[in-house]
Amino acid sequence: MSSTPHAVVTGVSSGIGASIARTLSGRGWHVTGLSRTRPEHGFEDGGPHRWIGVDLADTQAVSDLVDDLPDPHSIVHAAGVQRSGRLGTLDPAHSEQMWRIHVAAAEVLVDGLASRMDDGGRVVLIGSRTMTGVAGKSQYVATKSALVGMARSWAMELVTRGITVNVVAPGPTDTPMLHDPGRVATPPITPPLGHFIDPDEVAETVAFLLSPHGRSITGQTIVQCGGTSL
């Protein structure tokens, strides 16, 4: 790793992505942040970090910007949206939107950047504890469960270069998504440990995976759910 490692992080305008960008910045990383909305802090003009505005649901737009991104040490795909609904009310447009943001954007970024990553680099995809199935969230679950198989497949392909690929799968996290009207059909339930996950907790897990101490973990899904999976 160079003295100033570079990470490409998606979804930096709020929530988990913003926490990850802030955490990495505090550890001396340079961060290129991708999001539709400009972050309020951390990506001021002329600073060490760069923000690029892009709708991560627009696969072609994501593809078009890949060549202009600096070579990364790490890629963290944290962008996400949640739409929920039970059988009989499912909207195919919601499924397509979530698939594009959660799966297709990750696919385009890693496909375009993997050959330019540092050997020993890291890829982390932000999944969800719901990946094993939750009533009323089938469309969301489908996209998050897809990340697990995709990450393991990439881990197999990149292992000879020392590049690790993992999924961090939080439970209900205290971010704007938790209160998104699009998930009104499935209101959040407080985990057994008695609190929602703090996005900074997720960011610290990601930072560990990106650190030298995370070099031996690859192809894994780390569930961080406050006991929800018990």
N, C-alpha and C positions, 0 to 999 in steps of 0.2 A: 504494500500500500504506500502511495506517495505521502509526503508530509502533510499535504492538504487533500484528503480524499474527496471525491465528488459523488453525490447521490442525486439521482432523478427520483422525485417523490411526487405522486399524483394526489389530487384532492387536498391541496394545501390551504384552501381558503377557510376551512373550519374543521372542527371535530378531530378525529384521529390523525388525519393527514397534517393538520396544522400543528398538532402536538409533536408529531414525528419530525417535521421540519425544524421546529423550535429546539427540540432535544438534540438533534444532530448538529445544528448550528452552535449550540452551547458546548459541543465537544470538538469544535474546530473543523467541522465538515463544510464544504461548499455545497449548496443545495440549489438545484434547478427544480422549481416547483411548477407543476402543471395543474390548472384548474380553470373552470369557466369564469369564476368570480375572483377578482383580485383580492389577495389577503390584505387585512388591515395592517399587519405588522410583519417585519422580517424580510420584506422584498422591496425596500425603498430603492428608488433610482440611484445608481452609483454605488450601491452597497456590494458586499461580496457575493450576494445571492441573486439569482435571476428568476423572474416569474414569467411564464408564457401562458397567455390566455388561450384556452382551447376547450371546446365542448367534447369531453371524453366519450360521449355517446356518438360522436361523428367519427366513425372509423377512418374515413378518408382524410379528415383533418389531422388526426393523430398520426397517420402514416406520412403525411406531407411534412410534418415538423421533425420527424426522427433524424433525418440527415443533418439538421442544424443543431442538434443537441451535442454538447461536449461529451467526449468519451467518459463513461461513468465507471466508478468502482462498484457502485451498488444501484439497484433499482428497487423502489418500494411502491407498490401499487395499493394505495389506500382509498382512492375515490370510490364512492358508493352512494346508492340510493335504495330506498326500500318502499315497495308497493305491496300491499297485502290484499288478499281476498280469498273467499272460500269457493269451492266448486259451485258452479251455477252463476258466478259473478266475475269470473276471470276475464281480464282484458288482455288480449294478445299484444297490444301496444306496450303495456307495462312490462310484459315478459321480454319483449325486444329491447326496450330501453335498458333494463337491468342487465341483460346479456351483453349488450354493447359496452356498457360502462364497466362491469365487473370482469368479464371474460375477454371480449374482443379487444378492448384497449390494452389489457395486459399482454395479450398475444402479439399485437402489433409492436408494442414497445420492446418486449424481450426479443422477439424475432429480429427486429431491426438493430438492436443494440448489443446482443449477446456476443457477436464476433468482435466488438470494440471494447468489451469490458476487460478490466484488469484480470489476469489470472489470480485466483484467490478472492474474486469478488463475491457479491451476495445479491440474491434476489429474494424479496419477501413480498408475499401477497397477503393482503388483509382479507381473511375469510369471515366466517361466522360460526358460532356454536350451533346455530340452527341447521348446519349442513347435513345433519343426520335425520332431519324431518321435523316439521312443526305444523300442526293444523292451521290452515288459513294463510300459510306462507309458501305454498308449493313453488310458485314461480321464483321467488327470492331464493329459496333453498336450492333450487335447481342450479342457479348460477353460482352460488357459493360452494356447493358440493363439486361442481366442475373444476374449481380452482385446485382442489386436492389432487385429482388425477393429473391435471396439467402440470402442477408443481413437481410431482413425483417423476413424471416423464422427462421434464426439463432437467431435474436433478441427475437422472441417469445419463443424459446427453452431455452435461457439463462437468461431471465429476472428475474427468481426467485433467481438467484445467484448475481443479481446486475451487470451482465456483459452487457455492451452496444455494439451494432453492428450498424455501420453506413457506408454510402458511401459518400465520398467527390468527387464531379464531376466537375473537372476544364474545362474551355474552352481552347482555344489554348494557350499552355504554352511554354515559351521560354526555351526549352530543345533540346537536339540533335534530339529527335523524330520529332520535328517541321520541321527539314530539312532532314529527312530520305528519300532517293530516293524511298523507297517502297511506299511512299504516294504521288508520283509525280502527280497522276491523280486528286488529290484534294489538291491543294496548299492552305496554311493557309490564312485566312482572318483576318485582324486586327479587334478586337472587337470594338463596338461603343464607349466605353470609351477611345479609342485611343491608347491602348497598349496591348501587349500580357501579359498573366498572368506570374508573376515571380514565379518560383518554391518555393521560400522562403515564398510567400504568402500562398501557399497550405500547406506547412509544418507548418506554424503557425496555420492554421485551424485544422490540425490534432493534433497538440500539445494541443490546447484547448479541443478537444474532449477527449484526453487522461488525461486531468487534472481533479482535483476534481470538477471543475466548469462544466464539461461536463457530469456529472453523470445522468442528467435527460433527455438526448437526446439519443434515441435509435430507431432503425428501420427507420431512416430518410436518405434522400439524400440531401446533401448540395451542391447546384450548385454555382460555383465560376467562373463566365464566362465573367466578364467585360462588361456585357450587351448584350452578344451574343444571349441570350434567349429572349430578349425583342421583 
